[in-house]
Amino acid sequence: MIGRPELRAYLAAQTHDALVDTLLEAADGDTRLYDRLAMAAATGGERATRLATFRASIDSAVATPGFVSWSEMWDYASGIEAAIGGLERLLGEGHADDVVELAEYALSTLEAALQEVDDSSGQVGGLLEDLQELHLKACRRARPERRSLAERLFAWELHGDWDTFSGAAQTYGRVLGKAGRARYRELAEAAWSQVPARVPGGDRGYDGQRRAITRIMESLARDVDQLVDVMSRDLGSGHQFLRIAEAYRAAGRDDDALAWAERGVAAFAESPDRRLVDFLVDEHARRGQHAEATRLMWDAYSRNPGLDAYRKLKQRTEPAGEWDRRRADALELLRAELARRSAERPPPYSSAPPRDRSELVRIFLWEDDHDAAWREACEGGCTPELWLELAERRRREHPEEALEVYRDRVDPTIEYKNNDAYGRATGHVREIQALLCSLGREDEFAVYVADLRARHKRKRNLVKLLDAL
């Protein structure tokens, strides 16, 4: 068999013209090889020819014959990587100005192609990042006209859909210089002046350009007051008040942080942001104002009683010795809320919380009171996941109860009629087997499986799993 050394020796013996003909013949049937040769040939020629050749190679690499599926992405991305490699070689040959222009062309072309590819693997997104890095490197060498560069970067950051050149004012700060940074700020402030204020309860529709210019203005803020001035243009959500409070806290201005957190809770009094309430509670507790922290925590629990708020309430009241009283009140309030939900008729297609006692079951499980959790589940019901957790917690001391839980879950799980469900159902069957063995009732298992197999004999994949037990 001919190996690489023999092939090298053969090629070395050929004439120059013969090798050229061989390479051209190969390139005729290989678009990527042809583009690589064309880019290399154009590197030392006239600028207009060079730019046209590289653009054509970029177009060839990025063009999609239709939708590019996930399975086709590796080959597709490889072609684009080859084109980027040509740009890197062009930069190495001293053509930084050309690379600046061509990298921007490649970025715009690739952004358009993203609409036609399945980039769940992130490969094309990674290539966008590679091109941005190459563009920055080329700008550092070429030193393009600063105001013009600022205008292009700003337009891209403001109007782009893929966060291309996000944070350009910082990333390109040294390249832009004083004149470029001033132009960038001038453009940003002009766009910002057109952005209307948002007030609590106002329109919260998504606006990509608003998001972009807000991010730009936040990046240009020189101190916390300028930053808050930008943030406070949008007070349409409790989370925005939280961001402002956190910014002031980070700057060591705790009184301002507290004031903004209180404003946010008051602005959304009926349904304040939970994270904002937590911030306010922490701030009062840090100042030793435990009564106010407890009041806020109780209000939060009253609005949305459940395990998460219950845990936080305990955390705040236990150090002061108030937990036992608060715990009784909290459980009573939750029971009343569950009774109210149970009495109401849910609207069609409602996403309201379930009308069972799942939240009480969660609380008692969290407190390791398995008996209380079991009673609540038996009296008022709970989610299938909680039933399984109860079975796991009680199987050692109450195997009969755990056995019934697993029996009850097998058929409903099978009814999902997919292989994942069959696997989960078989797992329940294994638990039944283990529990029967622990009870000395091994003989019942074969009868149980035979009945199960007979009732679901048409579900071949399930039967295979049962036969393997």
Buried (B, 14 or more C-beta within 10 A) or exposed (E): EEEEEEEEEEEEEEEEEEEEEEEEEEBEEEBBBBBBBBBBEBBEEEEEEBBEBBBBBBBBBBEEEEEBEEEBBEEBBEBBBBBBEBBBBBBEEEBBBBBBBBBBBBBBBBBEBBEBBBBEEEBBBEBBEBBBEBBBBBBEBBEBEBBEBBBBBBEBBBEBEBBBBBEBBEBBEEBBBEEBBBBBBBBBEEBBEEBEEBEBEEEEEEBEEBEBBBBBBBBBBEEBEEBBEBBBBBBBBBBBBBBBBBBBBEBEBBEBBBBBBBBBBEBBEEEBBBEBBBBBBBBBBEEEBBEBBBBBBBBBBBBEBBBBBBBBBBEBBEEEEBBEEBBEBBBEBBBEBBEEBEEEEEEEEEEEBBBBBBBBBBBBBEBEEBEBBBBBBEEBBBBEEBBBBBBEBBBEEBBEBBBBBBBBBBEEBBEEEEEEBBEBBBBBBEBBBBBBEBEEEEEBBEEBBEEBBEEBEEBEEBBEBBEEE
